[in-house]
Amino acid sequence: MDINILTILLIVNILLAGVLVFIEKRDVVATWAWLMILLFIPIVGFLIYLFLGRQLKQKNFYHLSSKERSYLQLAVTEQANQINHDNNFRQDDLLSRHSHLIMMNLKSANALLTTDNEIQTFSDGHKKFNSLFQDIKLAKKEINIQYYIIQRDSLGIKLRDELTKKAKEGVKVRVLYDDIGSKRITPSFFKELVNHGGEIEAFFPSFLRLINFRLNNRNHRKLCIIDGEIAYIGGFNVGNEYLGIDKKFGYWRDTHFRIKGEAVNQIQGRFILDWQQATNQHVHSMEDFSFNTGKVNGHIPIQIVASGPNSETEHLKNMYVKLIMSAKKSVYIQTPYFIPDASFMDACKIAILSGIDVRIMLPSKPDHPFVYWASLSYAGELLSYGAKILLYENGFLHAKTIVIDQEVASVGTTNIDTRSFKLNFEINAIVYSKKEATELQNLFILDSDLCSELTFEKYQERSVIIKLKEAISRLLSPIL
């Protein structure tokens, strides 16, 4: 009997190894890692693979109809032709300088460029949520909410209650949350909202709230679209810690956009895709959702770039690398986690060696110790090339911001790590505007006054224990 079980396990492992090598298109390092796990721990390794190793299908993950795919491809093709041949586009110096970046985002991620937009930037949780709640109160038709984390605390309760009020008024309310990120949320939390017509869905829900075969593939996006006219996108989740009132983290420094204009439709479209994936119901009529049709006073060019484990390429990582390689003067980066791959590190090194001012701001306190030590290891490596590394001391830094040359900036949900680049569903707004880029760079400079600088000399003086922590964490970095 024991021999039969061992034989079955051996056959299962061989078959699974065959899938990894010949069917799944993984990089070589990941393939070898999984093969070693299956070889040395056959039973446990198989279970680990079920929960963490399975890849999502890449072809038509969102179940778009052939008509929808054709319409999207036509829009992409028309804009590509406009970028190549339209004199008005070429006459805009900033857009012309970054036409290759715009084209890459367009062709890779179907990220259409919109130009009639207004932006308000938030770097403080109280101001962001005060604005959000005010916009929710003024909603007339529809509120679509999507967050990775919704906590069952006073801020989460306030959001739920405000949405319930609007549902009672007849406003259509949809809430999409990530089942692992919002693990404390149960259906009973939204019971009254549902009773008044609100729709609630969990992304990749757990089986019996205990087993989740998509632990590694989470929806990390944070979006809110109101009446198709206003959209929020950025790093803030819903919880008291994001207001800076959690004693563990102290002040919470993050970045979020409030957008009005054409780009709202792109954000709405992304929500619709995630919504129909979560509900397993195809949205047959766009009349069920509100879209922006009016003009705004602003003329800020924006691309909304999304990526996920269903993507054939790492859209957002490639965008980051292209941004860095496009810089002529400066690259300012804020990120809570800095665990880049070789291509990102090479881009930073090439920029530094080319005389570009590269500054990277990280939190000085960890929320995940292994991630923290791995981040310092990679940051320390760039110190030897001449990067300026700043450690934020005024609480916790959670902003995901890149600014180059005070003219192009990216704000969104994407951390600089493998999880954001390959495993999670992420979204960023990339803005082509000297005014907004300068505002974000000025925020970086103000934050710099609240930082300590990690110099190369200080880094060299770290203890043997810290060096050991960094070495172990860096070894584990591909799975952090």
N, C-alpha and C positions, 0 to 999 in steps of 0.2 A: 504493500500500500504506500509506504513512504517513498519507494523507488518510483512509483507511478506519479506521485505528487511532484517529486523532483523533476521527473521527465517533462511533465506538463509545464512547470515553471520555466524549465530550460527552453522549451519550445516557444512559450510566450515571450521570453526575453529575446530569443533569436528573431522572432517575427517583429517585435517592437524595434529592435536594433535595425532591422531591414527597413522599417518605415522611416526611422530617423535618418538613415544614410541615403536611401534611394528615392524617397517620396517627399519628405519635408525639406524645404529649401532653407536650411539653417546655415549660419556661418560655421566654419570648421571648428573653432574653439568650442562653441555650444554643442556641436555634435559629439565631439570627443568627450566633453564633460558628461553628457547624458549616457554615452556608451560605458564610461567608467562606473557611473552610478549603477547602471543595470548589471554590469559584470560583477561588481564587488558586493552589492546588497540587492540581490534579485527580487526578494519579496517587497521589502521596504522601498526599494528603488522604483518598482512598478507603481506603488501607491503614490510616491512622490511625483512621478510622471503624470499620473491621472489628475492630480490637483494643480501642479505647477508647470508641467512640461508641454501640454498639448497646445498646438498652434491653432489660431482661428483661420477659417477659410478666408482667402483674400479676394476671390472672385465674387463680385456682387454681394458682399456681406449684408448690405442694407436692402437687398431685394428690390432694386429699382427696375421698373419696366423698361423695355427696349425703347419706348417712346421717350421716357424720362432721360435715359442715358443719351439718346440722340440729341435731345434738346440741350442738355448740359454740354455735350461735346461741341455742338454748334456755337454755343455762347463762348466757349473757350477758344475755338478756332477764330471766330470773329474778332475777339479782343486781341488775340495774337497777331492777326493781320493789322489791326489798328496800331499796335505797338510798333510794328515793323514799318508801316507806311504812312501813318497819320502825322501830318505836319504839326498839328496842335500839340500832340504828345511830344514830338521832338523839340518843340520850342520851349517846353518846360524843362529848365536846366536840371532840376533835382531829379525828376522822373527819368529824364534821358540818361543821366549818370548812372541810375540804378535800374536801367531797363533789363539788364540780364538777371538781376535778382527778381524783379517783377515777373519776367518770363518764366523763370524756373519755378516759382510758386504757382504760377498759372498752369503750366503744363504738368507739373508733378502732382499738385494737390487740388487742381481745379479751383484755385483761389482767384476769383475775379477781382479786379481792381475797381473800387468805387471811389468817386472823387468829391461828391457833395455830402460832406459829413461835418458834424460838430463833435468835439470831445471835451469832457470834463474829467480831470484826473483826481483820484482819491488816494491818499497815502495813510489815512487814519480810519480805523474801523467805525468809530462813532459817526463820523461825517458820511462815510459810505452808506451805512445802514439807515441813518436819518434821511438821506436822499432817496434811498430805495423805498423806504416805508411811505414817504411822501408821494412818490410816483405810484405806488400800489394803491394808495387811498384815492388817487385821481383817475385810476383805470376805469375805462368805460365798457370795454368789450372782452379783453382777454389778458391773462397773466400766465406766462410759461416760466417755470422755475426749474433749474437744474443745478444741483450741488453735489460734490463728492461727499461732503460731511454736512449733515444737519444734526446738531446735538439736541438732546432732550433736556435743555436747560432754559434759562429765562429768555435768551435771544431766540432759540428755536421755537419756544412756545409763543413768543410775540409774533414771529413770522407766521406761524400756523393760524393764530387768532386773526391777524390782519387779512390773511387769505380767506378765512372762513367768512368774515364780514363781507368781503367782495362777492363771494359765492352766493351769499344770501341776497345780495343786490342784483343777482342775475349775470354777473361777470363769469366768463368761462375761466376756470382755474385748473392748470395741470402742474403737477409736481413730479419730478423725476430725480431720484436720489440713488447713490451707489450703495448696494446692499452691505458691502464690507466696510466702506468708509463711514456709513451711518448705521453701524451695527446695533446701536441702542434704540433705533426707531422700530416700532412695531405697528401693524395696521391700526391698532386701537388709538395710536397717537393722533391720527388724522380722521378719526371716526366722524366727528361732527362736520368736518369739511366735506367728506364723502357723502354724508347724508344730505348735504345741500348742493350736490351736483359736482363737487370737485373730483378730479381724477388723479389718482396716486399710483405711481409705478416704481418698482425697484429695478435697477439695471443689473443683469446677471444675478438674479436672486439665488439665495441658498436653498438647498433641499432640506425641508423640515427645520430651517434656521440653524442647522448644525453642519451640513456638508455643502461645500461650494467648490465645484470643479473648475472655477475660473478665478481662483484666488489671485493669480498673477496678472489678470487682465481686468483692471478696474477703470471705471469712467471717472476721470479726475477733473472733468470740466466744471466750471462755475459760471453759469449763465442765467440771465433773467431778461425776458423780452415782454414788454408791456404795450398792448394795443398795436403791435407791429411798428411802433414809433420810437421807442426807447429801448436800448439794450445795455446790459451790464456784463462786463467780461474782465476777468483778472484772477487774483490769487486768494481773495477772502472767501472762506467757507462760512457756515452759519454755526456760531458757538460763542460762548462768553470769552474764550481765550482770544478770539479775533477782535474783541473790544478792548483787549489789554487789561482785563480784570481777573485773569487767572494768575495766582501767586507763583505758580511754577514757571511761567514764561515772562511775566511782567508785561511791559508795553509790547504790542504786536505791530511790527512795521511791515506793511504790505502795499501792493499797488493794484489799483482797479480802475477801469475806464467806464464812464457813462457815455454812450454813443447815441447820437441822433443822426438820421440820414439814411443814405442808400445801404450802408454796411449792415444796418439792422436786418435787412432782408437776408443777407448771407448768414448772420447769426441765427435767425429764425429757421432758415433752411437746415442748418446743422442740428438744431433742436428737434426738428421734425424727423430727421433721419434716426436720431437716437431714440426718439419717442416711439416710432413705429417698430424699431428693433426690440425695444423693451415690451411693447404691447403685443408684438407679433401680429399686428394689424396694419395692412398697407393703407396709407393715407390716399384715398382715391380722389378726394376733392380738396383743392387748395382753399376753397371757400370756408373750410373749417378753421383756417388760421388767418390771422390778420397780417397784412404786409404794408410796408411803407410806400406811399404814393405821392407824398407831398415834398416840397423843396425846403431846405434849411439854409440858413445864412452862411454856414461854414463851407469851405472848399478843401477839406483835408483828405488827401488820398489814403485809403486804407485797404489792405488785403486781410481777410480772415483765413488763416491757415490752420487746418486740422490734420491730425495724424493719429494712428492707432495701430494695434497689432494686426488689424486687417489690411493695413496699407502695404503695398508692394515695396515701397521705399520709405526711408525714415524722413518724411517731409520736413518736420520741424528741426531735426538735427541738421539736415542739409541746409535749411534756411539759416540757422545759427552760424554754421561754418561759412556759408556764402557771405553773410553779414560781416563776419570778422575779416574775411579775405578781401572784402570791398572797401574796408576802412583805409583812409589816407592819413588820418591824424590821430584818432583816438577810438578806443573801445572801452566802454564802461559796463561792467556786468554786476548785477546783484542776483544772488541765488542762495537758497538755504542749503542746497546740497550740490557739491561739486565733485562728481565722479564721472568725468568725461571719458570717451573712448579715444583711440589713437588718432582718429581724424580730427577731432575737436582739439586735442592737445597740439597736434601738428599745426593747425591753423593759428592757435595762440602763439606758438613758438615762432612761426614764420612772421607773424605780425610784429612781435617784439623785436626780432632780429632785423626787421625792415625799418625800425625806428618809430613804430606806432606806440602811442601811450596806452598800454593795457592795464586797466585797474579792475580788480575783482574783489567784491565785498561779500563776506560770509558772516554768519552768526558766530559770536564768540562763545555761545553756550549751546550744547547739543540737545536735540530732542530725541535723536537716535545715536547712541554712542559710536557704534561701528561706522555709521555714515559720517559722523563728525571726524573721526580719525582718518578715514579714507580721504575725505575732502582735504584735510590738512596735508596729507601725503602728496596729492596731486598739485595743490597750491604751492607746496614747498618746492616741487620740481620746477614750476614756472618762475619761482623766485630767482633761481640760478640763471635764468635767461634775462631777467630784468623786469618782470611783472611787479606791479604794486599790489600787495595783498592787505586788505583792511578787514578787521574783525569788529563787527557791530556790537557795542557794549550796552546799548540802551534798551534791553529787552531781547526779543527774538526777531530776526530778519527772515521774512517769508516771501519777499518780493521776487518775482521772476522777470527781470528787466534787462534788456541790452540796448545800449545807445551807441551809435557810431557817428563820429564827425559832427555831432550836434545837428544832424539832419534826418536820420532814420532811426526808428526805435521799435522795439518789440515788447509787448506786455501781454501776459497770459497766464497759463497754468503749467507751463513746461519747465520742469527742473532740468538741471544739467546732469543727467544720469541715465543709465541704461533703461531703468524703469519707465521714465518719461519718453525716451527716444523709441523704445521698442515695444513695451508691454502695456502701457496705459493709453487710454483715449484722452488726447490733449487738444487744446485749442489756444491760439495766440492771435492777437491783432498786431499787424505790422503797419506802422504809420510813417508816411513819407512827408515830413513837415518840420521845417527848422524850428518853428515856434514850439510845437509839442516836444520835439526831441530836446530842445534847450531847456524846457521846463523839467523834463525828466532828469537831464544831466544836472541841473541846479539842485534837484532833490537829492541826487547822489552826493553832491558836494556838501550839502547841509548834513546829510547822514555821516559824511566823513568826519565831521567835527565830533561825532559821538562814537568814533571808532578808535581802536588802537591799531598801529601798523605792525604787521608781522614782517620784520626785515629778514634778510638772508642771514645776518649775523645771529639774530635771536633764534631763528629756526635751527641753525647749526648747533646751538647750545642746549637743545632739548635733551631730556634724560634718556637713558637706555630703555626705561620702561615705556616712555612715550614712543620711542622709535619702534619698539616691539608691537605696541598697539597699532601703530600706523601700518607696519608690515603685514600683520594679520588681517587688518581691515581692508587693506588694498588687495590682498589675495582673495578676499571674499567679495570685493566690489562688484563683480559681474552679476551677483545675485542679490545685492542690497537693494 
